[in-house]
Amino acid sequence: MNVAVMKTKAETALTENFAGAAKSLPGGANVKVARAEAIGRFAANGLPHRRIEEWKYTDLRGMMKDALPLAVMVKSTPAKILNNDAWVRVEGIFSIETSNGKQVTSIAADVIQSIPQPPPEKRYLFF
């Protein structure tokens, strides 16, 4: 028996935000492939929930009621010297700004550091 799983508002928003921003996100062909695979896994599985043993005590599906748009702008001078297809960790403050007449989220970065490419099972965290 197949059961249709209802997507939450947050899951729907995350998928729609990605679809709207996918073409404008930076990265080479390998990053675009990894990103498409990650969103495909997310679309199939949704947010982690308590029926997944490893997430039994941290039910993101139940806790995450909504999702903000993807952050596509990082405001920091060091960001300009990174390769477009680099994996990075960004620490900073989210804010909403107007860019080309549209409101977008941005990160005022305090720290940007290169990280090694994560293994496939952890890439769903990276859009």
Legacy VTK file of the C-alpha trace (Angstrom):
# vtk DataFile Version 3.0
C-alpha trace
ASCII
DATASET POLYDATA
POINTS 127 float
0.000 0.000 0.000
1.363 3.402 -0.964
0.585 6.300 1.307
0.905 9.874 0.068
2.903 11.859 2.589
1.621 15.375 3.116
4.348 17.998 2.859
4.480 20.608 5.583
4.411 24.324 4.874
8.153 24.474 5.620
8.996 21.581 3.285
6.957 23.136 0.491
8.572 26.548 1.047
12.096 25.079 1.078
11.478 23.242 -2.200
9.895 26.321 -3.843
12.677 28.614 -2.597
15.277 26.318 -4.093
13.447 26.093 -7.429
13.217 29.885 -7.605
16.881 30.447 -6.779
18.565 27.447 -8.440
19.537 29.232 -11.661
21.085 32.200 -9.875
23.108 30.229 -7.332
26.854 30.193 -7.919
28.903 27.094 -8.568
30.370 24.993 -11.292
28.800 21.958 -12.912
29.823 19.643 -10.063
28.174 21.893 -7.467
24.987 22.144 -9.544
24.819 18.341 -9.804
25.394 17.912 -6.050
22.779 20.586 -5.313
20.210 18.940 -7.628
20.837 15.547 -6.004
20.447 17.074 -2.543
17.131 18.779 -3.317
15.931 15.572 -4.969
16.624 13.646 -1.759
14.926 16.381 0.235
11.876 16.375 -2.058
11.592 12.600 -1.639
12.245 12.412 2.107
11.264 15.810 3.505
12.531 17.095 6.831
13.782 14.596 9.405
11.081 13.433 11.820
10.684 11.236 14.890
9.999 8.076 12.885
13.609 8.175 11.728
15.517 6.569 14.595
18.483 8.972 14.431
16.100 11.950 14.687
13.761 10.516 17.329
14.497 13.294 19.823
14.956 16.125 17.313
11.836 16.201 15.156
12.617 18.961 12.657
9.470 18.263 10.679
7.373 18.974 13.761
9.439 21.966 14.901
9.990 23.818 11.623
6.688 25.519 10.859
7.871 27.787 8.033
10.979 28.506 5.991
12.575 31.788 5.033
13.800 32.256 1.465
17.242 30.919 0.662
20.097 33.264 1.472
21.730 34.002 -1.851
23.799 37.046 -0.913
26.822 36.984 1.357
28.111 40.442 2.227
31.809 40.170 2.970
35.048 41.072 1.238
36.535 37.570 1.701
33.631 36.112 -0.302
35.046 37.725 -3.436
38.271 35.703 -3.318
36.615 32.265 -3.095
36.022 30.060 -6.109
32.403 29.838 -7.240
32.336 26.083 -6.642
33.928 26.162 -3.177
32.287 24.560 -0.151
32.286 27.099 2.663
30.998 27.590 6.182
29.552 31.057 6.773
28.937 32.502 10.223
27.082 35.768 10.401
23.746 37.515 10.752
20.746 36.996 8.468
18.951 40.105 7.272
16.371 41.032 4.644
17.527 43.471 1.987
16.193 44.873 -1.260
18.077 43.809 -4.379
16.867 44.672 -7.866
13.507 45.686 -6.400
12.970 42.354 -4.614
13.346 41.501 -0.958
16.021 38.842 -0.473
17.728 37.407 2.540
21.416 38.022 2.965
24.142 37.104 5.397
26.434 39.755 6.832
29.359 37.367 7.231
31.668 37.549 10.208
33.563 34.382 9.253
33.879 32.560 5.935
36.036 29.480 5.866
36.617 26.871 3.184
35.614 23.358 4.157
36.170 20.020 2.443
33.353 18.694 0.306
30.931 16.899 2.637
30.046 13.234 2.049
26.876 12.613 0.000
24.730 11.729 3.015
25.329 15.184 4.538
24.966 17.312 1.418
21.231 17.790 1.893
22.145 20.404 4.501
23.828 22.503 1.821
21.783 24.275 -0.872
LINES 1 128
127 0 1 2 3 4 5 6 7 8 9 10 11 12 13 14 15 16 17 18 19 20 21 22 23 24 25 26 27 28 29 30 31 32 33 34 35 36 37 38 39 40 41 42 43 44 45 46 47 48 49 50 51 52 53 54 55 56 57 58 59 60 61 62 63 64 65 66 67 68 69 70 71 72 73 74 75 76 77 78 79 80 81 82 83 84 85 86 87 88 89 90 91 92 93 94 95 96 97 98 99 100 101 102 103 104 105 106 107 108 109 110 111 112 113 114 115 116 117 118 119 120 121 122 123 124 125 126
